[in-house]
Amino acid sequence: LKDIRGTEYSGLFGYASGATLKNIIIQDPIIMGDYFGGALGGYVENSFIANISVEKINNQDSIISGNNSMGGLVGSSRNSTLEDLFNEVDVEGEGNVGGILGEYYDFDSGRDDFLVNAENRGNVTGSSSLGGIVGTSTGIMESLVNRGQVMLLDRFYASKFLQNYGGIAGSNIGSIADARNYGDVAQIVPTC
């Protein structure tokens, strides 16, 4: 899968609403977007996503890269249920960057949406709100494993603006249960 248009809504499915996406394997993706990018989809809402795997097989240049809201699987998920997800491709961006999801929002209190059973092995790099699983979340998440590095990169030498990074989530006001991080979490300041 190669999507290097450099636009919004990058991925196998740029935008999905009310969709059921199941049993999909994506190998060696190269996604170069602006906002809302992921191997599976850029922006997903009111959907059910299950048993998705993003794998690095033959192409060592595989990457998910963009500006904001970049995820290994989905750039931004709203009011959706996601389960049994796996990523091993590196993800980079500026803000809201995650190994599985860049953003995970649950705004509809009448639904029982959740993110469950997700594992990330790709490295995550960004400047604000980045995590091994999700960059920013307001949803319910459980059974999460991160094995990739999370690196807060000070590209502009403005350390006072860098914030919100963690092995599981960069920013979270939802709930997290049964989560484990095995990857390094660090702030990197490039030398001039």
HELIX and SHEET records of a PDB file:
HELIX    1   1 SER A  159  PHE A  161  5                                   3    
SHEET    1   A 7 LYS A   2  ASP A   3  0                                        
SHEET    2   A 7 ILE A  30  MET A  32  1                                        
SHEET    3   A 7 ILE A  63  SER A  65  1                                        
SHEET    4   A 7 ASP A  90  GLU A  92  1                                        
SHEET    5   A 7 VAL A 124  GLY A 126  1                                        
SHEET    6   A 7 VAL A 150  LEU A 153  1                                        
SHEET    7   A 7 VAL A 185  ILE A 188  1                                        
SHEET    1   B 6 PHE A  13  SER A  17  0                                        
SHEET    2   B 6 GLY A  41  GLU A  45  1                                        
SHEET    3   B 6 VAL A  74  ARG A  78  1                                        
SHEET    4   B 6 LEU A 101  TYR A 105  1                                        
SHEET    5   B 6 VAL A 134  SER A 137  1                                        
SHEET    6   B 6 ALA A 169  ASN A 172  1                                        
SHEET    1   C 6 THR A  20  GLN A  27  0                                        
SHEET    2   C 6 PHE A  48  GLU A  55  1                                        
SHEET    3   C 6 THR A  81  ASN A  87  1                                        
SHEET    4   C 6 LEU A 115  ASN A 120  1                                        
SHEET    5   C 6 ILE A 140  ASN A 146  1                                        
SHEET    6   C 6 SER A 175  ASN A 181  1                                        
SHEET    1   D 5 TYR A  35  GLY A  37  0                                        
SHEET    2   D 5 ASN A  68  GLY A  71  1                                        
SHEET    3   D 5 GLY A  95  GLY A  98  1                                        
SHEET    4   D 5 SER A 128  GLY A 131  1                                        
SHEET    5   D 5 GLN A 163  GLY A 166  1                                        
END                                                                             
